[in-house]
Structures are given as structure tokens and as C-alpha cells.
Amino acid sequence: MTSTLDPLLEATRVLQDAWGAARTSADLSRAQMLAVNDALGLVKRVSEGLHSEVGSRISYESRAELGPQSLAKQQGFRNAAQLIATTTGASTGEAARLVKVGEAIAPQTNLLGEARPSRFPLVQAAVHDGRLSAASAIAIITFLEKIRLAIGATRVADAERTLIERAPGLSHDGVRTMITRLEAQLDPDGVAPREDELRARASLSMFERDGMLHINATLDPARGAPVKAAIQGFVSAEFAAKRDGRDPSAPEADRRSVAAIQADALVHLAEHALTCESTSSLNGASVVVRIGLDDLRNGTGHGLIDGIEQPVSATTVRRMAAGGGVIPWCAGRRARSSTGAGDSVSSVRPSDSRSPNATAGARSADYPPG
């Protein structure tokens, strides 16, 4: 007699066989590590599938019409997602997605109370067998529900079959990419409207926190592609330089992470834009760094960058001045800091440091007095 628990019990048996006689993970060989990793992935996917099934039942027993008899409310929770999140330690959103998977793949019942198959039978089987994670399942279900009206039930079934055949072995991001491309094939007339929607959602925000400037950008494909290509090109050049003669074991070797190099790439692009011959699109934007004259001469104290809250050291000011083609600008004794002590010097990064009129342009830049 088969049981709903059979796939989970089989997955744990596979894990036990892969682990072998090792006492701890440190005793595993490389081959064993790979086998254990695969087995753990299977256990996780199967347990998620089982939990989604149980979660859908908890949700049913916690439906709003039950009022105080709701299972979740009897346990002190507002809904099933909160109950499950507390049990698993996951977020409420993750628990809600788990419930949605269970509800979407559960067998249906018609108005006469007769049992009907699942709306997504292939997804149901893949989740039950551990071939599909809950995250990938909800992505596929959401896509199939969205595209049903546009392509019809028959083509939806074909799309479900295609996705289930190709999804095993892919990460969640890989599944999402596959869905996006399949959607373009199935509904080519919808590509342009989706582009317009994505373009309307593009945004970039900047804020300071803990002394760092945080930049969050969301770009549509057409405008995001050149940004991605430029940053990845910079990173590739840095890694090529490492391969072409830099000793990775040397004390001064570059050990920056890819994320750190990508940040440097963005800074490089911005600095390049500020020093281009034509900067009309930047409206004469410049970087202004303010520091006391004595501090600049002696390398003491700190400077302030216009528009940035976090102070920078005199060493950083000097480095910016040396590497950025800046113009020292003495504000005179009347333009003093809030302490009223010492002359004030602004180092202005001009929009075109190669122009013979760069100094005049920098002096007339549209900035408030320091």
C-alpha cells in the first residue's frame, strides 16, 4: 500500500546511502559531498511538496468563513501563512507561496462533490516526486494561469509539459528565464506591451546609510543591457589583468570580490561621463569637495563632498584631487566653515578638465555657497 510519505522516505534513504559511514561532513570525500548535496536537494524538494499539500489543507481549515473555528485562529494566528511561517522559520510570504502551490495542484471537486483532477497535473506529479521545487512550481503555475486566456487550454497543457520536462536540474533563476522566453514564443503579440510595462517600471533610487551611498536600480532590458555590458566588460578586463602577470599570492595582490569590482566599474563609468568633452546631458554636473586650506596642505582633518553626508579624510581628498583632474578653488576668508576658522578650499571636478575654460566653467557651476 502506497503512502504520501513514500517519496520522502525514499529520499532520506538515498541520503543515508550517499552519506555512508562518514561520522561528520568533514569525513566525506568529494564524490560523497556531491552525492550528499544531490540527496539533500531531493529531500528538500520532496519535503516542500509534502508541506505544500499539508499547507493547503491547513489553509482550508483556516478559511475566513469558519470564524473563530478557524484552525489558525485557534492556534493564535491570523491565517495559515502565519502559522506555517512560525513553524518553519520562513517568512510569511514564503509560507503563503507554499500554500498557493498546494492549493493550485490539489485535486478539484465539482459542484456535485465529485473528484476532479488537478488543474496542473504535471506540476503536481513533479512536486510530489521531488523533481520540482516549490519556488519553481509557483513560477510555472503563475505563468500558466496568466497566459491561459491568451493561448487556450490545449496550448497551456503543451506549455506545462514543456516546462516540466526542462525544469529539473535548473535553478529558480533558470526556470524564470525559460518561462520568459517561452512566453515570448507562445504570445509574440504580447512582447511589445510587456516592454512598455517594464519600461514604465524602471527606476533608480539613491540614499545614504551607515556612511555608504546605496544605489538601487531597476532597468528594462533595452536600457539595462548597455549598463550590464559595460560593467561586465570592466570586470573582465580586471580579471584579464590578473591573469597577465599579477601574482595572486603576492601581498599586494588584488583580492577584491566580483561585487567590489562591479562597484568600481560603476564609479569608473560615472567619472568617465563627468570628464567627457560633451556633458550637455549632465547639465554641467561636477563633484565638489570642500576642505580647509591648512588641512589640505598638512593632510589633516577631513573634507566634505557636496551632496554626501559622510565626511572623507584629507588623504581621500588629496587622492581625488590627484586622480580626478580637479581644480583647486579658494573661497576666500569670507566663505568660512561653521566654526569660523581658517580659509576654505573647494576642489571642483570640472565637466571637461581638458577644456582651456574649465576653471571658468567650474566657477560658474550651479552650486550653493559652502
C-alpha positions in Angstrom: 0.0 0.0 0.0 1.4 3.3 -1.1 1.6 6.3 1.2 2.0 10.1 0.6 5.2 9.8 2.7 6.8 7.2 0.4 8.7 9.8 -1.7 10.1 11.4 1.4 11.1 8.1 3.0 12.8 7.1 -0.3 14.7 10.5 -0.4 16.0 10.0 3.1 17.2 6.5 2.2 19.1 7.9 -0.8 20.6 10.5 1.6 21.6 7.8 4.0 23.2 5.7 1.3 25.1 8.8 0.0 26.4 9.6 3.5 27.7 6.1 4.0 29.9 5.5 7.1 31.1 9.1 7.5 30.8 10.5 11.0 30.6 14.1 10.0 30.7 16.1 6.8 34.4 16.6 7.2 34.8 12.8 6.6 33.1 12.9 3.2 35.1 12.5 0.0 34.5 14.9 -2.8 32.4 12.3 -4.6 30.4 11.8 -1.5 29.9 15.5 -1.0 28.3 15.8 -4.4 26.1 12.8 -3.8 25.0 14.1 -0.4 24.3 17.5 -1.9 22.1 15.9 -4.6 20.3 13.8 -2.0 19.7 16.8 0.3 18.3 18.7 -2.7 15.9 15.8 -3.3 14.9 15.7 0.4 14.3 19.4 0.4 12.1 19.4 -2.8 10.1 16.4 -1.6 9.5 17.8 1.8 8.4 21.2 0.2 5.9 19.3 -1.9 4.6 17.4 1.1 4.4 20.6 3.1 2.6 22.4 0.3 0.0 19.7 0.4 -0.4 19.9 4.1 -0.3 23.7 4.0 -3.2 23.8 1.5 -5.2 21.7 4.0 -4.3 24.0 6.9 -5.4 26.9 4.7 -8.7 25.2 4.0 -9.3 24.5 7.7 -8.4 28.2 8.4 -10.7 29.8 5.8 -12.4 33.0 6.8 -16.0 31.6 6.9 -15.1 29.4 9.8 -14.7 32.4 12.0 -13.4 31.5 15.5 -13.4 27.8 14.5 -10.5 28.6 12.1 -7.6 26.3 12.8 -5.1 29.1 12.5 -7.1 31.4 14.8 -7.5 28.6 17.4 -3.7 28.5 17.5 -3.4 32.2 17.9 -2.6 33.2 14.3 -4.4 35.4 11.8 -4.1 33.0 8.9 -2.5 29.8 7.7 0.6 31.5 6.3 1.5 33.0 9.7 1.0 29.6 11.4 3.3 27.9 8.8 5.9 30.6 8.9 6.2 30.4 12.6 6.6 26.6 12.4 9.2 26.6 9.7 11.1 29.9 10.5 10.4 31.1 7.0 8.9 34.5 6.0 5.1 34.9 5.8 5.5 35.5 2.1 7.3 32.2 1.6 4.7 30.3 3.6 1.9 31.9 1.5 3.6 30.8 -1.7 3.9 27.3 -0.2 0.1 27.3 0.4 -0.6 28.6 -3.0 1.4 25.8 -4.6 -0.6 23.2 -2.6 -3.9 24.8 -3.5 -3.1 25.1 -7.2 -2.0 21.4 -7.6 -4.6 19.9 -5.3 -7.3 17.7 -6.8 -10.5 19.6 -7.5 -14.1 19.0 -6.6 -17.1 20.0 -8.8 -20.4 21.4 -7.7 -21.8 17.8 -7.3 -18.9 16.9 -4.9 -17.3 14.7 -7.5 -13.5 14.5 -7.5 -11.7 16.1 -10.5 -8.0 16.0 -11.4 -5.6 18.8 -10.5 -5.6 21.9 -12.8 -1.9 21.3 -13.3 -1.4 17.5 -13.1 2.2 17.5 -14.4 3.2 20.2 -11.9 1.5 18.1 -9.2 3.4 15.0 -10.1 6.8 16.8 -10.4 6.3 18.4 -7.0 5.2 15.2 -5.4 8.2 13.3 -6.8 10.7 16.0 -5.9 11.6 16.9 -9.5 10.4 20.5 -9.0 11.0 22.9 -6.1 8.1 24.9 -4.6 9.7 28.2 -5.9 9.9 26.9 -9.4 6.4 25.4 -9.2 4.8 28.7 -8.2 6.6 30.4 -11.0 5.3 27.9 -13.6 1.8 28.0 -12.1 1.7 31.8 -12.1 2.8 31.8 -15.8 0.3 29.2 -16.9 -2.6 31.0 -15.2 -1.6 34.3 -16.7 -1.3 33.0 -20.3 -4.3 30.7 -20.3 -6.8 33.2 -21.8 -4.3 34.3 -24.5 -3.4 30.9 -25.9 -6.2 28.5 -24.8 -6.3 25.3 -22.7 -4.6 23.0 -25.2 -1.5 25.1 -25.7 -1.4 25.7 -21.9 -1.2 21.9 -21.4 1.6 21.7 -24.0 3.4 24.6 -22.2 3.1 22.8 -18.9 4.6 19.6 -20.4 7.5 21.5 -21.9 8.3 23.3 -18.7 8.1 20.2 -16.5 10.4 18.3 -18.9 13.0 21.0 -18.9 12.9 22.4 -15.3 14.6 19.6 -13.4 18.3 20.5 -12.9 17.7 24.2 -13.4 17.9 26.8 -10.6 14.9 29.0 -9.9 16.5 31.8 -12.0 17.0 29.3 -14.8 13.3 28.4 -14.7 12.3 32.0 -14.7 14.4 32.6 -17.8 12.9 29.6 -19.5 9.4 30.9 -18.7 10.2 34.4 -20.1 11.4 33.0 -23.4 8.6 30.5 -23.7 6.1 33.3 -23.1 7.6 35.3 -26.0 7.2 32.3 -28.3 3.6 31.5 -27.2 2.4 35.1 -27.2 4.5 37.1 -29.6 1.9 39.9 -29.8 2.3 40.4 -26.0 6.1 41.2 -26.2 5.7 44.9 -27.1 3.1 45.6 -24.4 5.3 43.8 -21.8 8.2 46.0 -22.9 6.1 49.1 -22.3 5.2 47.8 -18.9 8.8 47.1 -17.9 9.9 50.5 -19.2 7.3 52.2 -17.1 8.5 50.3 -14.0 12.2 51.3 -14.5 13.6 53.3 -11.5 16.7 54.3 -9.7 17.0 55.4 -6.1 19.9 56.7 -4.0 20.2 57.1 -0.3 22.9 57.3 2.4 23.1 54.9 5.3 25.9 54.0 7.6 28.3 56.2 5.7 27.7 54.5 2.4 25.8 55.6 -0.7 23.2 53.0 -1.6 22.1 52.8 -5.3 19.2 50.6 -6.3 18.3 50.4 -9.9 15.6 48.6 -11.8 16.0 48.8 -15.6 14.1 47.5 -18.6 16.1 45.1 -20.9 16.9 47.6 -23.6 18.3 50.2 -21.2 19.8 47.7 -18.8 21.8 45.9 -21.5 24.4 48.6 -22.1 24.8 49.1 -18.3 25.3 45.4 -17.8 27.7 45.1 -20.8 29.9 48.0 -19.6 30.2 46.7 -16.0 30.9 43.2 -17.1 33.4 44.4 -19.6 35.3 46.3 -16.8 35.2 43.2 -14.6 36.5 41.0 -17.5 39.4 43.5 -18.1 40.3 43.4 -14.4 40.4 39.6 -14.3 42.4 39.5 -17.6 45.0 41.9 -15.9 45.2 39.5 -13.0 45.9 36.6 -15.4 48.5 38.5 -17.3 51.3 38.8 -14.8 49.9 39.6 -11.3 51.0 37.1 -8.7 47.8 36.1 -6.8 49.9 35.1 -3.8 51.7 38.4 -3.5 50.9 40.6 -0.5 49.7 43.4 -2.8 47.6 41.1 -5.0 44.1 42.3 -5.9 41.7 40.2 -3.8 38.6 42.2 -4.5 35.3 40.3 -4.9 33.4 40.4 -8.2 30.8 42.6 -6.4 33.5 45.1 -5.3 35.0 45.2 -8.9 31.5 45.9 -10.2 31.2 48.8 -7.8 34.5 50.1 -9.1 33.1 49.7 -12.6 30.1 51.9 -11.9 32.4 54.6 -10.4 34.7 54.4 -13.4 31.7 54.9 -15.8 30.5 57.9 -13.8 34.0 59.5 -13.6 34.3 59.0 -17.4 31.0 60.7 -18.0 32.0 63.7 -15.9 35.2 64.2 -17.9 33.9 63.7 -21.4 34.2 66.6 -23.8 30.4 66.7 -24.2 28.5 66.8 -21.0 25.3 68.7 -22.0 23.2 65.8 -20.8 24.7 66.2 -17.3 23.9 69.9 -17.1 27.4 70.8 -16.1 27.5 68.5 -13.1 30.7 68.4 -11.1 32.0 66.8 -7.9 32.7 69.5 -5.3 34.9 68.6 -2.3 35.4 71.2 0.5 38.3 71.2 2.9 40.2 73.7 5.0 43.3 75.1 3.3 45.6 74.1 6.2 44.1 70.6 6.4 44.7 70.2 2.6 48.3 71.3 3.0 49.0 69.2 6.0 46.9 66.2 5.2 44.9 66.6 8.4 41.3 66.9 9.3 38.5 65.9 6.8 36.7 67.2 3.8 33.0 67.3 2.8 31.6 66.2 -0.6 28.7 68.3 -1.8 25.5 66.1 -1.6 27.2 63.4 0.6 26.7 63.4 4.3 29.7 61.2 5.3 33.0 63.2 5.7 36.1 61.9 3.9 39.7 62.0 5.1 42.2 64.6 3.9 44.1 61.7 2.3 41.0 60.8 0.2 40.6 64.5 -0.8 44.2 64.5 -2.0 43.7 61.3 -3.9 40.5 62.6 -5.6 42.4 65.8 -6.5 45.3 63.9 -7.9 43.4 61.3 -9.8 40.3 63.3 -11.0 41.7 66.3 -12.8 40.3 68.7 -10.2 40.6 72.5 -9.9 41.5 73.9 -6.5 39.3 76.9 -5.8 39.9 79.2 -2.8 36.7 80.5 -1.5 38.4 83.4 0.4 38.3 84.4 4.0 34.6 85.4 3.8 33.5 81.9 2.9 34.2 80.2 6.2 33.1 76.9 7.7 30.5 76.9 10.5 33.4 77.0 13.1 34.7 80.2 11.5 38.3 79.1 11.5 40.6 79.0 8.5 40.3 79.6 4.8 38.0 77.3 2.8 39.2 75.5 -0.3 36.9 73.7 -2.7 38.3 71.1 -5.1 36.0 71.1 -8.1 36.0 68.2 -10.6 35.1 70.0 -13.9 32.8 68.6 -16.5 35.7 68.9 -19.0 39.1 69.1 -17.5 40.7 69.3 -20.9 39.0 72.5 -21.9 41.0 75.7 -21.6 38.0 77.3 -20.0 37.5 74.6 -17.4 38.3 76.8 -14.5 35.7 79.4 -15.5 33.2 76.7 -16.1 33.7 75.2 -12.7 33.4 78.5 -11.0 30.1 79.2 -12.7 28.6 75.8 -11.8 25.2 75.9 -10.3 26.1 75.0 -6.6 25.1 76.7 -3.4 27.8 78.5 -1.5 29.7 76.5 1.1 
